[in-house]
Amino acid sequence: MVNIIMHGCGGKMGHVVADLVKNDPDCQIVAGIDPAVPALDFPVFASPAECTVDADVIIDFSTATAVPALLDSRKKNTFPLLSAQQPFLMKHRQNWRKPQKALLY
């Protein structure tokens, strides 16, 4: 079972990913991160710093302005990041720690 944190879970793509994962027996969303803290089927945190849930991967469909806080929080975590913010992440790749992995969509 792959445990997922959905960054940007309150947005359109966050809902699409959550619906897809809900129907997949091999993965589950264990937490979401969104400043609006929408009521969903999993715990939602207002910021990456507040998220205390462990996971295998973070899927990011947030906005570019939300990515710096996500990168800062990942300094404590080593699980992979799958992000739709490739141009922004490539510009700020110096903020990544070496052991971390990033998969760019």
C-alpha positions in Angstrom: 0.0 0.0 0.0 1.4 3.4 -1.0 0.6 6.1 1.5 0.2 9.6 -0.2 0.1 13.1 1.1 -1.9 15.3 -1.3 -0.5 18.9 -1.3 -3.2 21.2 -2.8 -6.0 18.8 -1.9 -8.7 21.5 -2.0 -8.1 22.4 -5.7 -9.6 20.8 -8.8 -6.7 18.5 -9.5 -6.5 17.6 -5.8 -10.1 16.4 -5.9 -9.4 14.5 -9.2 -6.4 12.7 -7.6 -8.3 12.0 -4.4 -11.1 10.4 -6.4 -8.7 8.3 -8.5 -6.8 7.1 -5.4 -10.1 6.3 -3.6 -10.8 3.7 -6.3 -7.3 2.2 -6.2 -6.7 -0.7 -3.8 -2.9 -0.2 -3.9 -2.7 3.3 -2.5 -4.4 5.7 -0.1 -4.3 9.3 0.8 -3.3 9.5 4.4 -3.3 13.3 4.7 -3.9 16.5 2.7 -2.4 20.0 2.8 -4.4 23.0 1.8 -4.7 26.4 3.5 -8.5 26.3 3.1 -8.6 23.0 5.2 -11.5 21.5 3.3 -13.5 18.7 4.8 -12.4 15.5 3.0 -12.1 11.8 3.7 -8.6 12.2 5.2 -7.0 14.6 7.7 -6.2 18.0 6.2 -3.5 20.4 7.5 -3.3 24.1 6.7 0.4 24.0 5.9 3.2 21.5 5.3 4.8 22.4 8.6 1.6 21.3 10.5 1.4 17.9 8.7 2.6 15.2 11.1 1.6 12.3 9.0 4.2 10.0 7.5 3.9 8.9 3.8 5.6 7.2 0.9 5.2 10.2 -1.5 3.8 13.7 -1.7 1.8 14.6 -4.7 1.7 18.4 -5.3 -1.0 20.1 -7.3 -0.7 23.4 -5.4 0.2 26.8 -6.6 3.8 28.0 -7.2 3.5 30.3 -4.1 2.8 27.2 -1.9 5.9 25.3 -3.0 8.6 27.1 -0.9 6.9 26.0 2.3 6.6 22.5 1.0 10.3 22.4 0.2 11.2 23.8 3.6 9.1 21.1 5.3 10.7 18.4 3.2 14.1 19.1 4.8 12.8 16.9 7.6 11.4 14.2 5.3 13.1 11.9 2.7 10.1 10.6 0.8 9.7 11.5 -2.9 7.8 14.5 -4.2 5.7 14.3 -7.4 4.9 17.9 -8.4 3.1 19.7 -11.2 5.4 22.7 -10.5 8.4 21.6 -12.6 9.6 25.1 -13.8 9.4 26.5 -10.3 11.1 23.5 -8.7 13.9 23.5 -11.3 14.5 27.2 -10.6 14.7 26.6 -6.8 16.4 23.2 -6.9 19.2 24.5 -4.6 16.6 24.2 -1.8 16.5 20.4 -2.1 18.5 18.3 0.2 20.6 15.6 -1.5 18.8 12.5 0.0 15.4 13.7 -1.2 13.9 12.6 -4.4 11.7 14.7 -6.6 9.7 13.4 -9.5 8.6 16.2 -11.7 5.4 16.0 -13.7 
